[in-house]
Amino acid sequence: MKTLDTIALLLVIIGAINWGLIGFFGFDLVAALFGTLSTFSRIIYALVGIAGLYAISFFGKDRREIEE
């Protein structure tokens, strides 16, 4: 399960960086790399969204479990 948590966290970080770039500079990195709403960019947006929803579960985890 730790691998899934790590992947989800990485995708959430990628999403956060992309939203930061959009907010500060009006630049969408995913669209620039893969095309505006191309199939691949839509898949990336969907994966980041699913990872964000999964990351909500991190709030319910016992902190001692994470440290081990």
Stockholm file with secondary structure:
# STOCKHOLM 1.0

chainA/1-68         MKTLDTIALLLVIIGAINWGLIGFFGFDLVAALFGTLSTFSRIIYALVGIAGLYAISFFGKDRREIEE
#=GR chainA/1-68 SS CHHHHHHHHHHHHHHHHHHHHHHHHCCCHHHHHHCTTCHHHHHHHHHHHHHHHHHGGGGGSCHHHHHC
#=GC SS_cons        CHHHHHHHHHHHHHHHHHHHHHHHHCCCHHHHHHCTTCHHHHHHHHHHHHHHHHHGGGGGSCHHHHHC
//
